[in-house]
Amino acid sequence: MTPIEDHSYLKTCAQLASSLSISLSAARRKVELFAAKQGIRGLDERKQIAEKLLKESVSNSSGENDAVAVQLDNLLTALAEDENFMIED
């Protein structure tokens, strides 16, 4: 992922990261993956995707009382490729 120096794009990604309780790089990666799935390459379209994901995140978190617990459960769910990962030998 090449660095993008657009302030408004980075600000929107930072707000998305804060809303989802993830890192800025993870939020940018989420936007990049969503854009790649739709075949979008332009910066303006990526800004729109980031704003859309931010609106969805804010609406989802404000709509439920247990949103934090559900979000934590989703974050702690193991991916299929990480299920058998061992930290120690």
C-alpha positions in Angstrom: 0.0 0.0 0.0 1.6 3.2 -1.1 1.4 6.2 1.2 -1.4 8.7 0.4 -0.7 12.2 1.6 -4.3 13.5 1.2 -5.2 15.1 4.6 -9.0 14.6 4.2 -8.6 10.9 3.3 -6.3 10.3 6.2 -8.6 12.1 8.6 -11.6 10.1 7.4 -9.6 6.9 7.8 -8.5 8.0 11.3 -12.1 8.6 12.3 -13.1 5.2 10.9 -10.2 3.6 12.9 -11.4 5.3 16.0 -15.0 4.3 15.5 -14.0 0.6 14.9 -11.3 0.6 17.6 -8.6 -0.5 15.1 -5.3 1.0 14.0 -5.1 3.6 11.3 -3.3 1.2 9.0 -6.0 -1.4 9.5 -8.7 1.1 8.6 -6.8 2.2 5.5 -6.4 -1.5 4.6 -10.1 -2.0 5.0 -10.9 0.9 2.7 -8.3 -0.4 0.2 -9.7 -3.9 0.2 -13.2 -2.6 -0.3 -12.0 -0.4 -3.2 -10.1 -3.3 -4.8 -13.2 -5.6 -4.6 -15.1 -3.0 -6.5 -12.3 -2.2 -8.9 -11.9 1.4 -7.8 -8.5 3.1 -8.1 -9.1 6.8 -7.8 -8.5 8.8 -4.6 -11.9 10.5 -4.8 -13.7 7.2 -4.9 -11.6 5.9 -2.0 -12.6 9.0 0.0 -16.2 8.2 -0.7 -15.8 4.6 0.4 -14.1 5.7 3.6 -16.9 8.1 4.4 -19.5 5.4 3.6 -17.8 2.9 5.9 -17.5 5.6 8.6 -21.2 6.4 8.4 -22.1 2.7 8.5 -19.8 2.2 11.5 -21.3 5.2 13.4 -24.9 4.2 12.6 -24.2 0.6 13.7 -22.5 1.6 17.0 -25.1 4.2 18.0 -28.0 1.9 17.1 -27.3 -0.8 19.7 -26.7 -0.7 23.4 -24.5 -3.9 23.3 -22.6 -2.6 20.2 -19.2 -2.6 22.1 -19.7 -6.2 23.2 -20.7 -7.3 19.8 -17.8 -5.5 18.2 -15.4 -7.0 20.6 -16.7 -10.5 19.9 -16.3 -9.8 16.1 -12.7 -8.6 16.6 -11.8 -11.7 18.8 -13.3 -14.2 16.3 -10.5 -16.3 14.9 -10.1 -16.4 11.1 -10.0 -19.8 9.5 -6.3 -19.5 8.7 -5.5 -18.4 12.3 -7.4 -21.1 14.2 -4.5 -23.4 14.8 -1.8 -20.7 15.3 0.3 -21.3 18.4 2.2 -18.6 20.1 4.6 -20.9 21.9 6.1 -24.2 20.9 
